[in-house]
Amino acid sequence: MKYIDEFRDKEVAKGVIAEIKRTVEEIKQNPEIKLPIRIMEICGGQTHSILQYGIHSALPEEVEFVHGPGCPVCVTPIETINLALELAKQPNVIFTSFGDMLRVPGSDENMFEAKAKGADIRWVRYSPTEAVEIAKQNPDKEVIFFAIGFETTTAPITAALHRAETDGVKNFSILPAMVRVPPALEVILSDPECVVDGILAAGHVCTVMGTEEYEPLVQKYGVPIVVTGFQPVDILNGTLMVLKQLRDGRSEIENAYGWVARASGNTVAKTLIDKYFKIIDRKWRGIGTIPNSGFGLRDEYLHYDAELKWKNIDARKEPEPNAYCGLVLMGKIKPTECPFFRKECSQEHPIGALMVSSEGACAAYFLYQQDISPSTSSGQGETK
């Protein structure tokens, strides 16, 4: 707990904020730098910290956070959710999933509602290997794990596959829906309407895959990328590092999460991922198909692919509930600019995945809306 306390230390945060303000004043002396400076945090966990601790209102008005597609629940397409629901309803199937996915609405219902109607749907609390254990305990059932997530979650999913392979578990499969961060950033940065001046990359993704994956993006688009953690001082320090790069006319990949993340990442985890998965194109909710943005099972492991095991199931491919989810995911609008926010779409009755997920930007704004009113956006506040 020592390190968590230190990264939430109010006095330390005040010191970093003071340095940010000094740096912004220096930036303002350069007329070639357009204001406000828009910094995109990739991870939904970072978004929640920014709003929960009032970081957005503690910084000068010349610095604005925009929110990226860093929530795997939020970017999972509705047709994939429909397919998951259909698989869960099949006879002799036990469908397992991380908890966030259970409330995400499909076209007609969510997992909780399907469970109430009789589907055997179970919440995996800690690790995908729990689903393998369920399969061992129920040899007469087919156990499916809803394999969503970024690179961080892909590593433990490979651990589950390795366990199933090693132990000879034949009644286990996954519904692959994993995605990769760098290709999504490529789409955002290449957009002619892109307003992003700097990026806070997610430390846990880089812990697995390393920081070197971001080097080509920095070189191609000239946008500073700083890898950070998720606590207030983490995020403030990363913001300061981005601002200093902009002040100095630099664009580099910098690592503010160096006690965990390395340039090459976790080589053991990467080796396992490469053993079971290949890089494929993947559709993202609200964005569309992004080349090379997903993980799919290699040919020799396709017997673990639930979609192929039940290839005759026709999941309805219906349009997204609204176009605003994609605009929020791309950082083009804030959740409060969506006409459905806090009206038709709320935490009690979400119509979009960004409101359902614990890491969704809309959920963060819904929970901490009192911190984003006009009266607190002058940059005169301080972190809580």
LUMLUM-217527 format. One record per residue (C-alpha): y, z, x; residue number from 0. Coordinates in steps of 0.5 Angstrom, whole numbers, plus 500, padded with zeros to 3 digits. Layout:
# residues N
+-------+-----+------+-----+
: north :  up : east : num :
+-------+-----+------+-----+
:     Y :   Z :    X : NUM :
...
+-------+-----+------+-----+
# end
This chain:
# residues 384
+-------+-----+------+-----+
: north :  up : east : num :
+-------+-----+------+-----+
:   500 : 500 :  500 :   0 :
:   505 : 501 :  506 :   1 :
:   506 : 493 :  507 :   2 :
:   507 : 492 :  499 :   3 :
:   512 : 498 :  499 :   4 :
:   516 : 495 :  505 :   5 :
:   516 : 488 :  502 :   6 :
:   519 : 491 :  496 :   7 :
:   524 : 496 :  500 :   8 :
:   531 : 495 :  496 :   9 :
:   535 : 497 :  503 :  10 :
:   531 : 492 :  507 :  11 :
:   533 : 487 :  501 :  12 :
:   540 : 488 :  501 :  13 :
:   540 : 487 :  508 :  14 :
:   537 : 480 :  507 :  15 :
:   542 : 478 :  501 :  16 :
:   548 : 480 :  505 :  17 :
:   545 : 475 :  511 :  18 :
:   544 : 470 :  505 :  19 :
:   551 : 471 :  503 :  20 :
:   554 : 470 :  510 :  21 :
:   549 : 464 :  511 :  22 :
:   552 : 461 :  505 :  23 :
:   559 : 462 :  507 :  24 :
:   558 : 458 :  513 :  25 :
:   554 : 452 :  509 :  26 :
:   560 : 452 :  505 :  27 :
:   564 : 450 :  511 :  28 :
:   560 : 443 :  511 :  29 :
:   563 : 438 :  506 :  30 :
:   557 : 434 :  507 :  31 :
:   552 : 439 :  504 :  32 :
:   552 : 438 :  497 :  33 :
:   552 : 445 :  492 :  34 :
:   549 : 448 :  489 :  35 :
:   543 : 448 :  494 :  36 :
:   536 : 448 :  490 :  37 :
:   530 : 451 :  492 :  38 :
:   524 : 450 :  489 :  39 :
:   518 : 456 :  489 :  40 :
:   512 : 453 :  488 :  41 :
:   507 : 458 :  486 :  42 :
:   508 : 462 :  479 :  43 :
:   507 : 468 :  482 :  44 :
:   513 : 467 :  486 :  45 :
:   517 : 465 :  480 :  46 :
:   515 : 472 :  476 :  47 :
:   517 : 476 :  482 :  48 :
:   524 : 472 :  483 :  49 :
:   525 : 474 :  475 :  50 :
:   522 : 481 :  475 :  51 :
:   526 : 483 :  481 :  52 :
:   533 : 480 :  479 :  53 :
:   533 : 476 :  486 :  54 :
:   536 : 470 :  482 :  55 :
:   542 : 474 :  480 :  56 :
:   543 : 477 :  486 :  57 :
:   544 : 471 :  490 :  58 :
:   551 : 467 :  491 :  59 :
:   552 : 462 :  485 :  60 :
:   551 : 456 :  490 :  61 :
:   544 : 458 :  491 :  62 :
:   539 : 456 :  485 :  63 :
:   532 : 457 :  484 :  64 :
:   528 : 451 :  481 :  65 :
:   520 : 452 :  479 :  66 :
:   515 : 448 :  481 :  67 :
:   508 : 446 :  479 :  68 :
:   505 : 452 :  482 :  69 :
:   500 : 455 :  476 :  70 :
:   493 : 451 :  476 :  71 :
:   492 : 454 :  468 :  72 :
:   499 : 450 :  467 :  73 :
:   497 : 443 :  470 :  74 :
:   490 : 443 :  467 :  75 :
:   490 : 437 :  462 :  76 :
:   489 : 438 :  455 :  77 :
:   483 : 434 :  454 :  78 :
:   480 : 438 :  460 :  79 :
:   481 : 444 :  456 :  80 :
:   478 : 440 :  450 :  81 :
:   472 : 438 :  454 :  82 :
:   471 : 446 :  456 :  83 :
:   471 : 448 :  449 :  84 :
:   466 : 443 :  447 :  85 :
:   461 : 445 :  453 :  86 :
:   462 : 452 :  451 :  87 :
:   460 : 451 :  444 :  88 :
:   453 : 447 :  446 :  89 :
:   447 : 451 :  444 :  90 :
:   444 : 455 :  450 :  91 :
:   450 : 455 :  454 :  92 :
:   454 : 461 :  457 :  93 :
:   461 : 459 :  459 :  94 :
:   465 : 463 :  464 :  95 :
:   472 : 462 :  466 :  96 :
:   478 : 466 :  469 :  97 :
:   482 : 470 :  464 :  98 :
:   488 : 466 :  464 :  99 :
:   484 : 460 :  461 : 100 :
:   482 : 464 :  455 : 101 :
:   488 : 463 :  451 : 102 :
:   490 : 456 :  453 : 103 :
:   490 : 452 :  447 : 104 :
:   486 : 446 :  446 : 105 :
:   488 : 441 :  440 : 106 :
:   485 : 445 :  435 : 107 :
:   483 : 452 :  438 : 108 :
:   483 : 456 :  444 : 109 :
:   477 : 460 :  448 : 110 :
:   478 : 466 :  444 : 111 :
:   478 : 463 :  438 : 112 :
:   471 : 459 :  439 : 113 :
:   468 : 465 :  442 : 114 :
:   470 : 469 :  435 : 115 :
:   466 : 463 :  432 : 116 :
:   460 : 464 :  436 : 117 :
:   461 : 461 :  443 : 118 :
:   458 : 465 :  448 : 119 :
:   464 : 465 :  453 : 120 :
:   465 : 470 :  458 : 121 :
:   471 : 472 :  462 : 122 :
:   469 : 472 :  470 : 123 :
:   474 : 478 :  473 : 124 :
:   473 : 478 :  480 : 125 :
:   469 : 472 :  483 : 126 :
:   466 : 465 :  481 : 127 :
:   460 : 468 :  484 : 128 :
:   459 : 473 :  478 : 129 :
:   458 : 466 :  474 : 130 :
:   452 : 465 :  479 : 131 :
:   449 : 472 :  477 : 132 :
:   450 : 471 :  470 : 133 :
:   445 : 465 :  471 : 134 :
:   440 : 469 :  475 : 135 :
:   440 : 474 :  469 : 136 :
:   439 : 468 :  464 : 137 :
:   434 : 463 :  466 : 138 :
:   434 : 460 :  459 : 139 :
:   441 : 459 :  459 : 140 :
:   446 : 454 :  462 : 141 :
:   451 : 457 :  465 : 142 :
:   458 : 453 :  466 : 143 :
:   464 : 456 :  470 : 144 :
:   471 : 453 :  469 : 145 :
:   473 : 451 :  476 : 146 :
:   480 : 451 :  476 : 147 :
:   485 : 453 :  481 : 148 :
:   489 : 450 :  487 : 149 :
:   486 : 451 :  494 : 150 :
:   486 : 458 :  494 : 151 :
:   481 : 458 :  488 : 152 :
:   477 : 452 :  491 : 153 :
:   474 : 457 :  497 : 154 :
:   471 : 462 :  492 : 155 :
:   468 : 456 :  488 : 156 :
:   465 : 453 :  494 : 157 :
:   462 : 460 :  495 : 158 :
:   459 : 460 :  488 : 159 :
:   456 : 454 :  489 : 160 :
:   453 : 456 :  496 : 161 :
:   450 : 462 :  493 : 162 :
:   447 : 458 :  487 : 163 :
:   444 : 453 :  493 : 164 :
:   442 : 458 :  497 : 165 :
:   438 : 462 :  492 : 166 :
:   436 : 456 :  488 : 167 :
:   439 : 457 :  482 : 168 :
:   438 : 451 :  477 : 169 :
:   442 : 453 :  471 : 170 :
:   449 : 454 :  474 : 171 :
:   454 : 448 :  474 : 172 :
:   462 : 448 :  474 : 173 :
:   467 : 444 :  470 : 174 :
:   471 : 441 :  476 : 175 :
:   479 : 442 :  475 : 176 :
:   481 : 444 :  482 : 177 :
:   488 : 441 :  485 : 178 :
:   491 : 440 :  491 : 179 :
:   499 : 442 :  492 : 180 :
:   501 : 437 :  498 : 181 :
:   500 : 431 :  493 : 182 :
:   504 : 434 :  487 : 183 :
:   510 : 436 :  492 : 184 :
:   510 : 428 :  494 : 185 :
:   511 : 426 :  487 : 186 :
:   516 : 431 :  486 : 187 :
:   520 : 429 :  493 : 188 :
:   519 : 422 :  492 : 189 :
:   522 : 422 :  485 : 190 :
:   529 : 419 :  485 : 191 :
:   532 : 424 :  480 : 192 :
:   529 : 430 :  485 : 193 :
:   534 : 435 :  486 : 194 :
:   530 : 440 :  491 : 195 :
:   534 : 441 :  497 : 196 :
:   528 : 446 :  500 : 197 :
:   521 : 449 :  498 : 198 :
:   518 : 456 :  499 : 199 :
:   511 : 454 :  499 : 200 :
:   505 : 459 :  497 : 201 :
:   502 : 463 :  503 : 202 :
:   496 : 464 :  499 : 203 :
:   494 : 457 :  499 : 204 :
:   496 : 456 :  507 : 205 :
:   492 : 462 :  508 : 206 :
:   486 : 457 :  506 : 207 :
:   489 : 450 :  508 : 208 :
:   494 : 452 :  513 : 209 :
:   501 : 450 :  514 : 210 :
:   500 : 443 :  518 : 211 :
:   498 : 440 :  511 : 212 :
:   506 : 440 :  510 : 213 :
:   508 : 437 :  516 : 214 :
:   508 : 430 :  513 : 215 :
:   512 : 432 :  507 : 216 :
:   517 : 435 :  512 : 217 :
:   518 : 429 :  516 : 218 :
:   518 : 424 :  511 : 219 :
:   523 : 427 :  506 : 220 :
:   527 : 431 :  511 : 221 :
:   526 : 437 :  506 : 222 :
:   525 : 444 :  509 : 223 :
:   519 : 448 :  507 : 224 :
:   518 : 455 :  509 : 225 :
:   511 : 459 :  507 : 226 :
:   512 : 465 :  504 : 227 :
:   509 : 471 :  500 : 228 :
:   510 : 474 :  493 : 229 :
:   514 : 480 :  494 : 230 :
:   522 : 481 :  494 : 231 :
:   523 : 481 :  501 : 232 :
:   518 : 476 :  502 : 233 :
:   522 : 471 :  498 : 234 :
:   529 : 473 :  500 : 235 :
:   527 : 472 :  507 : 236 :
:   524 : 465 :  506 : 237 :
:   530 : 463 :  502 : 238 :
:   534 : 465 :  508 : 239 :
:   530 : 461 :  513 : 240 :
:   531 : 455 :  508 : 241 :
:   538 : 456 :  508 : 242 :
:   539 : 457 :  516 : 243 :
:   535 : 450 :  516 : 244 :
:   540 : 447 :  512 : 245 :
:   546 : 450 :  515 : 246 :
:   543 : 447 :  522 : 247 :
:   541 : 440 :  520 : 248 :
:   534 : 442 :  521 : 249 :
:   528 : 440 :  516 : 250 :
:   522 : 444 :  519 : 251 :
:   516 : 447 :  516 : 252 :
:   517 : 455 :  518 : 253 :
:   512 : 460 :  517 : 254 :
:   514 : 467 :  514 : 255 :
:   507 : 469 :  512 : 256 :
:   504 : 469 :  519 : 257 :
:   501 : 475 :  519 : 258 :
:   496 : 472 :  514 : 259 :
:   497 : 464 :  514 : 260 :
:   496 : 460 :  521 : 261 :
:   497 : 452 :  522 : 262 :
:   490 : 451 :  522 : 263 :
:   488 : 455 :  516 : 264 :
:   481 : 458 :  515 : 265 :
:   477 : 454 :  518 : 266 :
:   470 : 457 :  515 : 267 :
:   473 : 456 :  508 : 268 :
:   475 : 449 :  510 : 269 :
:   469 : 447 :  512 : 270 :
:   465 : 450 :  506 : 271 :
:   470 : 446 :  502 : 272 :
:   469 : 440 :  505 : 273 :
:   461 : 441 :  505 : 274 :
:   461 : 441 :  497 : 275 :
:   468 : 437 :  495 : 276 :
:   471 : 431 :  496 : 277 :
:   478 : 429 :  495 : 278 :
:   479 : 425 :  489 : 279 :
:   485 : 423 :  484 : 280 :
:   487 : 428 :  479 : 281 :
:   491 : 428 :  472 : 282 :
:   496 : 434 :  472 : 283 :
:   498 : 436 :  465 : 284 :
:   505 : 434 :  464 : 285 :
:   506 : 429 :  470 : 286 :
:   500 : 424 :  470 : 287 :
:   495 : 422 :  475 : 288 :
:   497 : 424 :  482 : 289 :
:   493 : 420 :  487 : 290 :
:   488 : 425 :  492 : 291 :
:   491 : 431 :  488 : 292 :
:   484 : 434 :  486 : 293 :
:   477 : 436 :  489 : 294 :
:   471 : 433 :  486 : 295 :
:   464 : 434 :  488 : 296 :
:   460 : 430 :  493 : 297 :
:   455 : 425 :  491 : 298 :
:   449 : 430 :  493 : 299 :
:   452 : 436 :  489 : 300 :
:   453 : 432 :  483 : 301 :
:   447 : 436 :  479 : 302 :
:   452 : 442 :  479 : 303 :
:   457 : 438 :  475 : 304 :
:   457 : 440 :  468 : 305 :
:   461 : 434 :  465 : 306 :
:   455 : 429 :  468 : 307 :
:   450 : 434 :  465 : 308 :
:   453 : 433 :  458 : 309 :
:   456 : 426 :  459 : 310 :
:   455 : 424 :  452 : 311 :
:   460 : 429 :  450 : 312 :
:   467 : 426 :  447 : 313 :
:   473 : 430 :  449 : 314 :
:   478 : 428 :  444 : 315 :
:   484 : 425 :  449 : 316 :
:   490 : 427 :  445 : 317 :
:   497 : 427 :  447 : 318 :
:   501 : 433 :  450 : 319 :
:   504 : 438 :  445 : 320 :
:   511 : 436 :  448 : 321 :
:   514 : 433 :  454 : 322 :
:   518 : 439 :  456 : 323 :
:   512 : 442 :  459 : 324 :
:   512 : 436 :  464 : 325 :
:   519 : 437 :  466 : 326 :
:   519 : 444 :  467 : 327 :
:   513 : 443 :  472 : 328 :
:   517 : 438 :  476 : 329 :
:   523 : 443 :  476 : 330 :
:   527 : 438 :  472 : 331 :
:   529 : 443 :  467 : 332 :
:   529 : 451 :  466 : 333 :
:   524 : 454 :  460 : 334 :
:   530 : 456 :  456 : 335 :
:   532 : 448 :  456 : 336 :
:   526 : 447 :  452 : 337 :
:   528 : 447 :  444 : 338 :
:   521 : 450 :  443 : 339 :
:   522 : 456 :  448 : 340 :
:   522 : 463 :  444 : 341 :
:   522 : 459 :  437 : 342 :
:   515 : 455 :  436 : 343 :
:   513 : 457 :  443 : 344 :
:   512 : 465 :  445 : 345 :
:   507 : 469 :  448 : 346 :
:   505 : 471 :  441 : 347 :
:   504 : 464 :  439 : 348 :
:   504 : 459 :  445 : 349 :
:   504 : 452 :  444 : 350 :
:   504 : 450 :  452 : 351 :
:   500 : 453 :  458 : 352 :
:   506 : 455 :  461 : 353 :
:   507 : 460 :  456 : 354 :
:   500 : 462 :  456 : 355 :
:   499 : 463 :  463 : 356 :
:   501 : 470 :  467 : 357 :
:   504 : 465 :  472 : 358 :
:   507 : 460 :  468 : 359 :
:   514 : 459 :  469 : 360 :
:   516 : 460 :  461 : 361 :
:   512 : 466 :  461 : 362 :
:   516 : 469 :  466 : 363 :
:   523 : 467 :  463 : 364 :
:   520 : 470 :  456 : 365 :
:   518 : 477 :  459 : 366 :
:   525 : 477 :  463 : 367 :
:   530 : 473 :  459 : 368 :
:   535 : 479 :  459 : 369 :
:   535 : 477 :  467 : 370 :
:   537 : 470 :  466 : 371 :
:   543 : 471 :  461 : 372 :
:   550 : 468 :  463 : 373 :
:   553 : 474 :  464 : 374 :
:   548 : 476 :  470 : 375 :
:   548 : 469 :  473 : 376 :
:   554 : 470 :  477 : 377 :
:   551 : 472 :  484 : 378 :
:   554 : 479 :  484 : 379 :
:   548 : 482 :  482 : 380 :
:   542 : 486 :  486 : 381 :
:   535 : 486 :  486 : 382 :
:   532 : 492 :  482 : 383 :
+-------+-----+------+-----+
# end
